Amino acid sequence: MIKPKFKDHYQVDITGEAAFLLAEDNYHILSGRIYPKLAPLLNGQHSVPAIVGQLAGQLPPGQVYAAIKMLDAAGHLTEGSEREASAADSYWQALGAAPDEAEKQLADRPVSLHTLGSADSAPLAAALAAGGATFTEEGFPIVVTDDYLQPELAELNARFVAANQPWMLVKLVGRVFWIGPIFEPGVTGCWECLADRLRSSRQVERFVQNKTGSDKPLPTSRPYLATTVAMAANLAANEALKWLVQGQNTEPRQHGLLTFDTQSAEMTRHALTRRPQCPACGDPAARQREFVPITLQSQPKRFSGDGGHRTRFPAETVAANQHHISPITGVITSLYNIIEDVSDIAYSFTAGHNFAMMANDVNILRQNLRGRSGGKGMSAEQARASAIGEAIERYSAVFRNEDELRVRASYQDLGGQGLHLQNEILFFSEKQYANRLPWNRQQKTLYHMVPNPFDEKITLDWSPIWSLTSQEKRYIPTSYCYYGHPELHHHFSGADSNGSAAGNSLEEAIFQGFLEVVERDAIALWWYNRLDRPGVDLTSFGITPYVRKLTEFYGSIGRELWVIDIT
C-alpha cells in the first residue's frame, strides 16, 4: 500500500486516548498512544515512509509499520486516490470492494434486459443505469417477468445452462415483488429446480390450468403502484450490481430468492435448492441410478430424551432443515405452534407441506390443500423437529415420475421376488374381500374401505426393496409406496405411510420407521382384541418431575393418566 487511508465509509474521530472508526452497523476502537498520533496521517496524502518520518521522535518506526500493517489486515484501510470520495465509493468499500475495481467490473460486465408476459423493464433499466451499469445485447441477462412460471422461461433456462451463462430473474409487479435468484450453472440450482417447487405450491392454479387446457400462468400479480414498482426495480438493480462487482460473494447466490411484501414491509429470503435429479441441470446418473443394497452403519446416539433415538439434538435438526421452510421454495410451507396454553407440559407444532398430487376432483384438491404434518414433544424444539421430519417424510413419498427406481412386471413375472400384496402385506381375509362391495358402500372414509383382490397377472410398477432379515432384494408394488401413483386406480391398496420416517441419517430413519410399525402393530393387537395388559409405574421412566407436572395438569382438567405395557 503506497498512500494508505481509512476507508470512506468510516467516520473517524480522535481523542487523546484513542481513535474511533464509526460505521452504520459497527465500530472499532483503536486504543493506545500510537493511534491518536497515527490516525490523522492516514488520509491518502502520505506514503508509508513519509508517515513514519513525520512520527519520528514520537513513535518507534517499527511500531508505526506494524500498526499500519495491522489496520490493513483488518480491512480498515484502502489506497489513497486523486479522485474525490463519493457516497458510491463509500458504499463499495463498506461491502469490501475497492471503488476503482467496482467501476471497472461494471464497465467490463454489461447487462442485457429481457421481458416476458406483460412485464416492463424500463424501471429496472433506469435503476441499473443510476447505479453505474452498462448495457449490451450480449451482457449479463436479467429477465423481467410478471410470473416465474411463464412457459418461455424453460427455453431460456435450457439455453443459459448449456452456455454456462449466469442470469437473473425478477418480478417487479404484485403486492409482493420477487428478486432473484441469480442462477449460476454448476453452482446453484437452475430455473427448473425453482419451477418444480413453485408448481408444487400452486395446486389450485395447476388444477384450473388442467381444466382449461392452458399452460399460461394465471395473472395473480395484479395489485401494484408506481411506487412499489420503483422500489422493486431499485432493490433488484442493487442485487444485480452487487453480483456484478462481487461475483460469488454476493447475497443472491447465497440466499436464493428475495421477496418483499409491500403491505407488511416484510422481506424474506427463500433458499434455492439444487435438485440432483433436475432434467435441466441435474446429474443424469441420478435419474438412471441402480439399486444398491442397504448397508447399515453404527451411528452415535446423541439424544434419546424425547421422540426416539437421534443422532442430533432437536435444535440441531431444526437448524439443519430451516431452509426447507418456505411458502414459495420449501417442501414445508409453514411451521407454527398449535398449543399455547399448556407451556412446559406438551408442545405441538403443525407443518404445512406441499402434498401436490394432481387431481381432477375438487374434493381431492381440497384434501391436498389441507395437507398438514404434526409434531409433538416435551420441548418446543423437539415438537418443531418432529413436525419438520414428518413433513419431509410425506413430501418425499409423493410419486413424481422422475428418479423412482422401478420395473414393469406382473407378480407372476417376478418369479418369487415380488411380495404378494394380498397375502404378505395387507392380510385382508377372504371373507372381507367377498363382502367388500356392501361393506364399502357403508363407509364414509377411504381408510375403512376394503380394496379389490390383487391380480397376479396384471403388469404394474414394482419398486426394489432390501430385506434386512434375509439380506436380499425383493419387489413391492410402487403404488403401495408412493402417494399419487397413477396405478392407484386399480385400488389393490392405498399408499401406506405406516413405517415411513425421516431421520438425520439412514439408520435413524429406518429405526424410527421400524419402531412405528412395532408400535402400531402392538396397539392393534391390544385394542381390537380388548386385551388386559399390566400397568407401568410412571416414575420408572426417570423423568419424575415431568411426570408429576403432567399428572397434575391432567388432574386439573378432571383426567387420570395411565400407562400400560402393550408389548
HUHUWO-V32051 format. One record per residue. N is the residue number from 1. RES is the residue in one letter. PSI is psi as a letter, one per 20 degrees, with the letter a starting at -180 (NA if undefined). Layout:
n->{N	N}
res->{RES	RES}
psi->{PSI	PSI}
This chain:
n->{1	2	3	4	5	6	7	8	9	10	11	12	13	14	15	16	17	18	19	20	21	22	23	24	25	26	27	28	29	30	31	32	33	34	35	36	37	38	39	40	41	42	43	44	45	46	47	48	49	50	51	52	53	54	55	56	57	58	59	60	61	62	63	64	65	66	67	68	69	70	71	72	73	74	75	76	77	78	79	80	81	82	83	84	85	86	87	88	89	90	91	92	93	94	95	96	97	98	99	100	101	102	103	104	105	106	107	108	109	110	111	112	113	114	115	116	117	118	119	120	121	122	123	124	125	126	127	128	129	130	131	132	133	134	135	136	137	138	139	140	141	142	143	144	145	146	147	148	149	150	151	152	153	154	155	156	157	158	159	160	161	162	163	164	165	166	167	168	169	170	171	172	173	174	175	176	177	178	179	180	181	182	183	184	185	186	187	188	189	190	191	192	193	194	195	196	197	198	199	200	201	202	203	204	205	206	207	208	209	210	211	212	213	214	215	216	217	218	219	220	221	222	223	224	225	226	227	228	229	230	231	232	233	234	235	236	237	238	239	240	241	242	243	244	245	246	247	248	249	250	251	252	253	254	255	256	257	258	259	260	261	262	263	264	265	266	267	268	269	270	271	272	273	274	275	276	277	278	279	280	281	282	283	284	285	286	287	288	289	290	291	292	293	294	295	296	297	298	299	300	301	302	303	304	305	306	307	308	309	310	311	312	313	314	315	316	317	318	319	320	321	322	323	324	325	326	327	328	329	330	331	332	333	334	335	336	337	338	339	340	341	342	343	344	345	346	347	348	349	350	351	352	353	354	355	356	357	358	359	360	361	362	363	364	365	366	367	368	369	370	371	372	373	374	375	376	377	378	379	380	381	382	383	384	385	386	387	388	389	390	391	392	393	394	395	396	397	398	399	400	401	402	403	404	405	406	407	408	409	410	411	412	413	414	415	416	417	418	419	420	421	422	423	424	425	426	427	428	429	430	431	432	433	434	435	436	437	438	439	440	441	442	443	444	445	446	447	448	449	450	451	452	453	454	455	456	457	458	459	460	461	462	463	464	465	466	467	468	469	470	471	472	473	474	475	476	477	478	479	480	481	482	483	484	485	486	487	488	489	490	491	492	493	494	495	496	497	498	499	500	501	502	503	504	505	506	507	508	509	510	511	512	513	514	515	516	517	518	519	520	521	522	523	524	525	526	527	528	529	530	531	532	533	534	535	536	537	538	539	540	541	542	543	544	545	546	547	548	549	550	551	552	553	554	555	556	557	558	559	560	561	562	563	564	565	566	567}
res->{M	I	K	P	K	F	K	D	H	Y	Q	V	D	I	T	G	E	A	A	F	L	L	A	E	D	N	Y	H	I	L	S	G	R	I	Y	P	K	L	A	P	L	L	N	G	Q	H	S	V	P	A	I	V	G	Q	L	A	G	Q	L	P	P	G	Q	V	Y	A	A	I	K	M	L	D	A	A	G	H	L	T	E	G	S	E	R	E	A	S	A	A	D	S	Y	W	Q	A	L	G	A	A	P	D	E	A	E	K	Q	L	A	D	R	P	V	S	L	H	T	L	G	S	A	D	S	A	P	L	A	A	A	L	A	A	G	G	A	T	F	T	E	E	G	F	P	I	V	V	T	D	D	Y	L	Q	P	E	L	A	E	L	N	A	R	F	V	A	A	N	Q	P	W	M	L	V	K	L	V	G	R	V	F	W	I	G	P	I	F	E	P	G	V	T	G	C	W	E	C	L	A	D	R	L	R	S	S	R	Q	V	E	R	F	V	Q	N	K	T	G	S	D	K	P	L	P	T	S	R	P	Y	L	A	T	T	V	A	M	A	A	N	L	A	A	N	E	A	L	K	W	L	V	Q	G	Q	N	T	E	P	R	Q	H	G	L	L	T	F	D	T	Q	S	A	E	M	T	R	H	A	L	T	R	R	P	Q	C	P	A	C	G	D	P	A	A	R	Q	R	E	F	V	P	I	T	L	Q	S	Q	P	K	R	F	S	G	D	G	G	H	R	T	R	F	P	A	E	T	V	A	A	N	Q	H	H	I	S	P	I	T	G	V	I	T	S	L	Y	N	I	I	E	D	V	S	D	I	A	Y	S	F	T	A	G	H	N	F	A	M	M	A	N	D	V	N	I	L	R	Q	N	L	R	G	R	S	G	G	K	G	M	S	A	E	Q	A	R	A	S	A	I	G	E	A	I	E	R	Y	S	A	V	F	R	N	E	D	E	L	R	V	R	A	S	Y	Q	D	L	G	G	Q	G	L	H	L	Q	N	E	I	L	F	F	S	E	K	Q	Y	A	N	R	L	P	W	N	R	Q	Q	K	T	L	Y	H	M	V	P	N	P	F	D	E	K	I	T	L	D	W	S	P	I	W	S	L	T	S	Q	E	K	R	Y	I	P	T	S	Y	C	Y	Y	G	H	P	E	L	H	H	H	F	S	G	A	D	S	N	G	S	A	A	G	N	S	L	E	E	A	I	F	Q	G	F	L	E	V	V	E	R	D	A	I	A	L	W	W	Y	N	R	L	D	R	P	G	V	D	L	T	S	F	G	I	T	P	Y	V	R	K	L	T	E	F	Y	G	S	I	G	R	E	L	W	V	I	D	I	T}
psi->{p	g	n	q	q	q	q	i	i	p	o	p	q	p	a	i	h	r	p	p	o	p	r	g	j	r	r	p	o	n	q	q	i	h	h	h	h	g	g	h	i	m	j	j	i	p	r	g	h	h	g	g	g	h	j	p	h	h	q	p	h	h	h	g	g	g	g	g	g	g	h	g	h	i	j	i	q	r	p	q	q	h	q	p	p	r	h	g	g	g	g	h	h	h	j	j	q	p	g	g	h	g	g	g	g	h	h	i	m	r	q	p	p	q	q	q	c	j	q	p	i	g	h	h	g	g	g	g	h	h	i	j	q	r	p	r	h	j	a	o	p	o	p	p	r	i	p	i	k	p	h	i	h	g	g	g	g	h	g	h	g	h	j	l	o	q	r	q	p	q	o	i	r	q	h	o	q	p	p	a	r	o	p	o	p	i	g	r	r	a	h	h	g	g	h	g	h	g	h	h	i	l	g	g	g	h	g	g	g	h	h	i	k	q	j	p	q	p	n	i	m	h	p	r	r	h	h	h	g	g	g	g	g	g	g	g	g	g	g	g	g	g	g	h	g	i	c	i	i	q	h	h	h	h	j	c	p	p	q	p	o	i	g	i	k	p	p	p	p	p	q	o	p	o	o	h	j	p	i	g	i	a	o	h	h	h	i	k	q	q	p	p	q	p	o	q	q	p	q	p	o	i	p	j	i	p	k	a	p	q	i	q	q	g	h	h	g	g	h	h	j	h	i	i	o	p	i	g	j	q	i	p	h	r	o	q	p	i	o	i	j	l	p	j	g	q	q	p	q	p	p	p	q	n	l	m	p	p	q	j	p	h	g	h	g	g	g	g	h	j	p	q	q	q	q	r	r	i	q	h	h	h	g	g	h	g	g	g	g	h	g	h	g	g	g	h	j	p	p	i	l	e	j	p	p	q	q	p	r	r	h	h	h	i	l	i	i	q	p	o	h	g	h	i	g	g	k	q	r	h	g	g	g	h	j	h	g	h	g	h	h	i	q	i	q	h	h	j	q	p	r	q	q	p	o	i	i	q	p	r	p	p	p	p	r	p	o	i	g	i	l	q	p	r	q	q	p	h	i	h	h	q	q	j	p	h	j	i	i	h	l	h	r	r	p	p	i	p	i	q	q	q	r	i	r	g	g	g	g	g	g	h	g	g	h	g	g	g	g	h	g	g	g	g	g	g	g	h	j	l	q	p	q	q	r	p	o	h	i	i	i	j	l	g	g	g	g	g	g	g	g	h	g	h	h	i	j	k	q	q	p	q	p	q	o	j	NA}
